[in-house]
Amino acid sequence: MRVLAFLCVFISSFCFAQAETPQSQIEVVSPQIEKLNTLDNEISKLAKEASTMTGSARDVVSLQLLNKNNDLRDVIESLISNRTEETQPLLLTHVHQQVTFISDASAFFLKKIEEGEITLDKASSEEKLIAQKKLDEARRFSTRLLGEQWVNYQWLKLLGEESPEKVQALIDDIDHRLEFMSASLTFDSQQEEVLAKQLKSASEGEKSSVQLLHLLAQRKVASDTDSLQFLVQLADKMKLDTAKYKQQLFESTGNLTNDLLDAKVIMSIIATWTSGITLWIYQNAPQILFKLLIFVAIIFVFRLLKKLTRKMVKRAVSSPNLKLSQLMQEFFISMSGKGVFFIGLLIALSQVGLNLAPILTGFGVAGVIIGFALQDTLSNFASGMMLLIYRPFDVGDFVEAGSVSGKVSHMSLVNTTIKTFDNQIIIVPNSKIWGDIIKNVTHERVRRVDMVFGIGYSDDVELAEKVLNDIIDDHPMVLRQPEKTIKLHTLNTSSVDFIVRPWVKTEDYWDVYWDVTREVKMRFDREGLSIPFPQQDVHLHMVDKKA
């Protein structure tokens, strides 16, 4: 409001000059001219009152003066649009008064801006915000006055009094202010970015002072942006090239406007980006290439270490003294190699300048999220760990697990691969295996072959028993220890059944089973022993109908 009070000094002199303008020049009085005369009188009266006032009362009257002057300019513009020969002299007088007033006011505000900048530099921390506000207000009035002066010169041109020297001086002034405001916006934006970074890392004791400086920088950027936008709009009316300034406003504010459709603005943006990228590549390419070389070298070295670690771990876990299962050995070998490579990857990333703390924190957060999203997979993982710890089976074992029968081909922490007897590959989730009955057919070195053979009730039991003993004793794959078992077991409905249970090595199970079955059939046939099969006799009784 103090700026308004300062401005009333110029309005006072301006209004006194208006009051002295002879109105007898106009013979035909129109409503617009009456309004013009009324505004002249009101402005003169308010100016006299303002000159005798101080404090807030003067501020109020000064604001009224500005509003009245704006109304006066509206009337002048309306009269110029509908001007006649009779109104021409009066309009020229008022427009020249506006030109003089704007020139004096502009000089006054430029002086106030210089004083405001000095005051801001010397102000204490508590006074800086107030000083910055006054300075921004003075700059805003000064910039707006340039627009008013441009309108005044356009009015003079319409009234037949061109001033090319003054117009060119105003254009040069606008051009100079555009460059100055553009540089100011660039500098203040850089300062605001620097202070924003300092604010994030400032201690509690420094934060208040840095926060104040950051707030001042933000206000400067806002004021510079507002002034530059106004100057660009004014420069467009003067046919000045404003492409680079529009580009700067777009980069500073991010606001999409119709100006971006201008080919010059687009080319300026592309040229700036291309230049910036080229400069960035020129300045940073050697450093980036060196870091990339370091990254590749570290990855290569740790790939070699990964292979070496796998070999060392494989040799260690293969020791007979440890008695580790094949699955456990593969697990340790795989995890050791992956662990070494992961450490190498982290080291390589740190060498290229990445901060590992956020990455590791991100892994932790991602782990929690993935844990909720992949509960079934984690269940399989936990089941895989239990299978590795308790070792119910190993690679190569024939198992019945998860409703599947076959040979264990491969196992991971998530699933187990089983190859069936007809050469199908079935992948079973570990949770299905651990949560069900596991039958390991080939876990033990020795197995018992359980067979049952029957003879007829009319056959010689002792002969059958002798034949069975001879067959088992003569087979080379049958073990002598543990002892075989051959006993008459069941008197069945149509046969007398013997159980035959020799012991064999696990890998010879099916060979012995098939060989003994074949030999029993052939020997029983030679010895005249029958192998009965279920049969049923049907007796028919004839009934005499006459009876």
C-alpha positions, 0 to 999 in steps of 0.5 A: 500500500505504500507504493500506492501512497507514493503514486498519488504524488504523480497523480496529484500533479497530473490531476491538477494539470487536467483541471486546468484544461479548458473545456470551452474547446468542445461545443457539442457536449456528449455524455462521454465528455461529461463523464470525462469532465466528472472524472477529472474533477473527482480525481483532482479532489481526491488528489488534493485530499491525498496530499494532506493525508498520512498513513492508512487513510492516504493509502485508501485515497491513493487506491481510489485515485488509481481506480478513478484513473483507470476509469478515465482511461476507459473513457478516453479509449471509448472516445478515441474509438468514436472520435470526431474533429471536435473531440480530437484536441481534448483527447490529445491533451489527455493522452499527452498527460497520460504519457507524461504521467506514465513516464514520471511514474516509471522513473519513480518506480525504477528508483524505488526498485533500486532502493528496495534491492539495497534495503533487501540486502541490508535487511535482517532475516525477520525483515527480508520477507517484508522487504521482498514483498515491497520490492515485488510490488514495485516491480509489478507496478513498473512492468504494468506501466510499460503496458499502459505507455504502449497503449498511450502511443497507440492512442497517439497514432490513432489521433494522428500524432506518431512518435517513432522515437519514443515508440522505439525507445519503449521497444528497446526498453521492453527488449532490455527488460526481457533479457534482464528478467530472463536472466533474473528468472534463471538465476533465481530458479537455480538458487531455489533449487540449491536451497531446496537441496540444502533444506533436505539435508539441513540440521534442525538448527540450520533448517529455519534460516535455510527455510526462510531463504528458500521461501524468499527464493520461491517468491522471487521466482514467482515474481520473475515469472509473472513479470516475464509473462507480462513482458512477453505478452507486451513484446508480442504486440510489438512484434518482437521475437519472444520464442526463447522467453516462451520456452523458458516460461514453459520450462520454468512453469510447465504450463502448456499454452497456445504459444507452444504451437508456434514453430519458432518456440518448438524449434527453440525448445528442440535446439535447447534440448539438443544443445543441452544433451550434446553439452551433457554428453561432451562433459560426461561421456569420458566419466560415463565410459570409465564407470561403464568400463569399471562396471563391466570389469567388476561383473566379469571378475565376479563371474569368474569368482562365481565359477570358482566358488561353485567348484570349491563348494562342490568339492566341499559338499561332495565329501563323504564325511558330510553325507549330504544328499544330492539335493542339498549339494546342488542347493549349496552350490547354486546359492553360493554362486548366486550369492557371490554374483549378487555381491559383485553386482552391488559393488559394481552398482556402487562404483557407477555412483548409485546409492545402495541404501535406497536400493536395499530398502526398496528390496525390503519393501518389495519383499514384503509386498511380494510376500503378500502377493506370492503366498503360495510361492513362499509356501512352496519355498518353505516346503522346499527348505523342509525337504532339503533339511529332512531329506525324505528323497534324493535325486534318482530315487523312485518315489510316490509323492504328491499323487505322482509316481516316478524317478526324482529328476531335479529339485528346486526350492519351489518345485520338484521334477519327477520323471514317470516310468513311461518317460513323462516329466511332471513338475510338482509344487513342493507344498503338495509333496511336503503336505502329503504322504511321501513313499520312497521306494528306492531309499534303502539298499535292499528290498524284499520282493513279495510274491504269492503263488497258488496250487490246486488242492489236489497237488503235492504241497511238499513238492510245490514248496521244494520247487519254490525253494529251488527256484529262489536258491538258484537265482543269482540276484537273490541275497542269502542274507537276510533269509528268504521266506517261503511259507504256505500262507492261505487256503483260499477258495480255489487254491492253496497259496504260498508266500515267496519273499526273497531279499534283493538289492534295490536295483535288482527288484524288478529283474528278480520279480519277473524272473521268478514269476516266469520260472515258477510257471515253467517249473510248475508245468514240468512238475505237474503242479497246477496253478488254479484260477477262480471257477464256478460249477453250475448244477441244473435240476430238472423238474417234472411238470406232471408231478 
